Amino acid sequence: MNVLKDMYKSIGLDERILALGKEVEASLEERFDTIDKTAEYNQIKVLHAMQKNRVAEAHFSGSTGYGYNDMGRENLEQVYADVFHAQAALVRPQITCGTHALSVALSANVRPGDEILSPVGKPYDTLEEVIGIRPSKGSLKEYGVSYAQADLKEDGSFDFEAIGRAINERTKLATIQRSKGYASRPTLSVEQIGELIAFIKSKKQDIICMVDNCYGEFTETLEPTDVGADLCVGSLIKNPGGGLAPCGGYIAGQEEYVEQAAFRLSAPGLGKEVGASLGLSQTLYQGFFLAPVVTAGAVKGAVFAAALYERLGFPVYPSSATKRHDIIQAVDLGSPEALKAFCLGIQAAAPVDSFVTPEPWAMPGYDSDVIMAAGAFIQGSSIELSADGPLKPPYTVFFQGGLTWYHAKTGILMSAQKLLEANVIAL
Ligand SMILES: *Cc1c(COP(=O)(O)O)cnc(C)c1O
């Protein structure tokens, strides 16, 4: 395979890095095989849903204006519902991002006087403002919705006692975040989510259990709706968009709750009936079709990064041996130089903006500068190869995505290359 080696060298990778990468990859054969099996299962699951719903060319034509009678949109929502084994789904380009999808699902299904419970600790940063944990204009708190939280135990497991204590007659909805996101807790498996939901329902049957499914889709053969989640919510510029969706979000689950979300997204009385698909349906179908394999490539990238940085002696979360339930990999790089070099490598490996040098920057909502690397076709898409981290100890980088496994691998090798060039590591 000398031609392959030469090809890698031509983009700036060193012999030593290539040798390390080869060794690490060889050690992961079994892991990769399991990831491929999950992708295979999910590929057939999506294919089956498309066939069952008789997807046809007519579904790709799209609509404008009000978007009444948009067959393609309605059928795509049924395909999503079937893949999630849910009664209904809302899949719309008008949902601008994951935060918006979550905000719509939450605010649609609570009323003044109700309480939202997070039984898994602090939710994703942007949700703090949606809920009003951090004061924010238009937050649910301003509408008289209160919030309660039960933290995970030290070891990352559920604190059932605290959850039981937090549930009261006002508890209307439990928001359960599957992925650790950018927190230091472990990501939840679908099985664990099922146990948590069963416990919550045993305390109070009518609590709506909503799962923030961002980054989790297709990493396992089951989705949270398979284990009792009433609502499952995510972003189309992450896993389920397959890298092709240019924007959008989805809300899948019980018909009643999805319908509420539709009334919140458009307007009371209008609901699901409106919302032009603007010719995007074909891309959303196609992205969803590719999503199982794209997600598998990103999961392989995460495991490969963990294994490679473990070998280089850095603390990694989760470890290379941990079973994956999302696509995020964290590495403690230990110094600002290392964090910058890592991000430089990811950027240099991108198909877009590869010539750019990422610099740390002050970002709203962060108490330190943040550095980000992303050379994506879709702005902010984190199913594409990307990395970011706050410039503060222990200088953790969060790495995710890669539209193909080969690209994820190249990105990780390039990050190590830049660490080598910066004399952070020696080989
Ligand atoms: C990305 C993400 C969100 C928010 O999605 P945006 O598209 O960035 O608004 C919410 N929750 C989790 C766990 C995420 O990973």
The ligand as a MOL file (V3000), in Angstrom:
LIG
                    3D

  0  0  0     0  0            999 V3000
M  V30 BEGIN CTAB
M  V30 COUNTS 15 15 0 0 0
M  V30 BEGIN ATOM
M  V30 1 C -25.9370 20.0910 19.7610 0
M  V30 2 C -26.7780 19.7900 20.9340 0
M  V30 3 C -27.8750 20.5770 21.2740 0
M  V30 4 C -28.2450 21.8500 20.5570 0
M  V30 5 O -28.2210 21.7750 19.1980 0
M  V30 6 P -27.8450 23.0810 18.3300 0
M  V30 7 O -28.1320 22.6140 16.9540 0
M  V30 8 O -26.4180 23.3740 18.5760 0
M  V30 9 O -28.7520 24.1670 18.7540 0
M  V30 10 C -28.6290 20.1920 22.3540 0
M  V30 11 N -28.3210 19.1190 23.0770 0
M  V30 12 C -27.2530 18.3470 22.7970 0
M  V30 13 C -26.9380 17.1630 23.6550 0
M  V30 14 C -26.4430 18.6660 21.7190 0
M  V30 15 O -25.3880 17.8930 21.4410 0
M  V30 END ATOM
M  V30 BEGIN BOND
M  V30 1 1 1 2
M  V30 2 1 2 3
M  V30 3 2 2 14
M  V30 4 1 3 4
M  V30 5 2 3 10
M  V30 6 1 4 5
M  V30 7 1 5 6
M  V30 8 2 6 7
M  V30 9 1 6 8
M  V30 10 1 6 9
M  V30 11 1 10 11
M  V30 12 2 11 12
M  V30 13 1 12 13
M  V30 14 1 12 14
M  V30 15 1 14 15
M  V30 END BOND
M  V30 END CTAB
M  END
